[in-house]
């Protein structure tokens, strides 16, 4: 029975190889539940600059080598839920950062994953992911990239932002909107000295020194 299943897996992968080059994206097949890579389309191997055998030899190191591990906390739970629900018609989509080698720039990709194959008992054995690069030449790409970068910033600096009081968040918002200390003081019926104290405390808690740095927090945490 195991041989029969393996034969079916091999046949499924051969079918995918026949059309993978015509798919406008990178195709990656993982074995379930091992999460090992079974197939990567030529487009993906060219991007990574490696062979499929080399990827398989990397084992678990494959993921942090090519994919931003900070993004994994966003989409891995979605993929795990997909596998648990075991619905072949269900899709999960997500953004992820990828690069061909450590030290090279990250590039954003939009990926969709689904169950590709089940065994005779209906258990998932293969998943397939198709990832498309976010075209940097498109006008909307700049907006998407900015939002994604803000999302990364949010995750990296959530702890610092969480130390702010509600009043400090209000002051941060209006500082970013270019209001003066006097204007903020009048808005909230505070003294100018109190607003200046809030400003100092905010910068100290966030570890920043400029209005631009403050604006990064305000945008990422939806204050403006």
N, C-alpha and C positions, 0 to 999 in steps of 0.2 A: 504493500500500500504506500509506503514511503517513497519507493521508486516511482510509483505512478504519479504521486504528487509532484515529485521533483521533475518528472517528464513534462507535466503540465506547466510547471513554472518555467522550465526551459523553453517550451513552445510559446508561452506568453511573451517572454523576453525576446524571442526571435521575431515574433510579430511586431513588437515595438521597435526593434532595430530596423525593420524594413521601412518604417515611416518616420522615425525620429528625426532624420535630417530635414524633413519637410515641415516639421513643426516649428513655428516662429518663437522659439524659446528653449530654455535648457530643461531637459527631461531627466528626472532622477527617480529611480525605483529603489525602495527600501524593503527589506524582508521584515516581517512582523512575527514575533515580538522582539527579535534580536536588534532591530533598527540598524542592521548592516546594509551597506550599499550593494545592490545587485546589478545596477545598470546606470550609466550616465551617457547621455547622448553625445555625439561628436562635438556639438556646439559647446557643451559644458566642459568636455575634456580639453578642448582648444583654449577655452577661457582659463581653466585651472593650470594648463600647461603640464598635465600629467596623463598617465594611462589609467585605465580602469583598474588594472592589476595593482598599480602603485597606490591608488585610493584605498583599495581593499586591504592592502598591507598596512596602511596607516591605522586601521581599526578605529577606535573611538577618538583618536587624535585628529581624524578627518574634520570633525565639526569645528573645533576651535581654530583649526588651521585656516579654513576657508570662510567661516561664518562668524559674525560678531556674537560672542556668547551672551552679551548683555541683551541682545534682541530675543534670545531663546526663551527667556521668561515670559515673553509676550505671546509667542505662537506655539511653543511646545505643548502647553496645556490644551490648546485648541485641537492639536493633532491627536493627543492622547484621548480626548473626549470623542473625537471622530472614530478612533479605533474601538473604544469601549462601546459606542452606540452601534458600530458595525452595520452601518447603512450604506450600501454601495452607491446610492444616489446622492448622498450627502457630500457637500464640498465645504472646505474651510479655506479662507483666503487671508493673506497677511503680507506685510512688508518685511523685508529682511536686508541686512547689509552683508555684502559679500566682497571678498577680494581674492586675487589669484595667489597671493603669498603674504606672509606677515611683513609689515612695514610698508606695504603698498596701500594706496587710498581705498577706502570703502566705497562701494557703489550700491545704490538702492535697487532692489528687485521686488517685483510684485509677484507673489507665488500663490498657487492654488493646489491643494492636496485632496486626494480622494482614495478610497480603497480600490485597488486594481484587481485583486483576485482573492477568492475565498477557497478553503479546502472543502472536502466532501461533507464535512459536518457544519459548514457554514461559518467557520472561523476565518478571520482575515489573515492572509499570509503575505500579501504584497500591498504596498501603497505606492502611489505615483504622484509626483509633484512636478508641475510645470512652472518655471520661473521666467519672467520677462524683465529685462532691464528697463528702468524708468528712463526714457529718452531725455538726455540733458538739453536737447535742442528745442523741446516743446516749451511754450510759455508756461503752461500749467505745471510743468515739472519743477520749476523754481518754487512755486507755492507749495507743492507736495513735499519737496525736499526740505523747505523751511519748517513745515509742520512736523515732519519726521525728525528733523534735527532738534526741534523743541521738545519732542517726546523723549528723545534720548537725554536731553538736558534735564528734563523733569525727573526722570528715573535716577540720574546721577546726583541730583541736588535736592531730592525730596526731604532728606533728613534735616538739612540746613533750613529749608523753607518752613518745615513743621515747627521749628523753634520760635517762629514769629507769633506774637499775639495778634488778635483780630485788629486791634488799633494799629499795630505796626504794619499789617497788611494794607490797611486803608491808606496809611501815610505813604507806603511804598507805591501804591497805585497812583496817587496824585503827584508824587515826586516824578514818576515816570511820565506823567502827562504835562510836565514842565510847570507845575504850580510852585510858587515860592513858599517859603516857610510861613510868611505872613498870610498868604492866601489860604494855606491849609489850616493855619491856626484859626482864622475867621470861619472857615467852613465847618470846623468841628468844635468851635467854641473853646479853643485851647490857647495857651500862651505860646508865643513864638519860641520861648525857651524850651517848652515841653516838646514842640515839634522838632526842634534841633536835637534834643536828647533822643527822640525816637529815631531820627535820621542816623545818628551815631550808633545806636544800638542795632539798627537794621544792618548797617554796613559791617559791623563787628560780627554779628551772628552769621551773616551770609559770606563773610570773608571777601568783600568787594570794596572797591574804592571809587568807582566812577558811576555816573548816571547811566552810561551804556550797560554796565554790568547789572545794574538794578533793573533795567528794561528787559534783559534776558529772563530774569525771574518773573517779571510781571507778565510777559507774553506767554512763557511756558506754563505758568500756573493760572492762566485765564483771568488775570486781574484787569487787563486791558484788551 
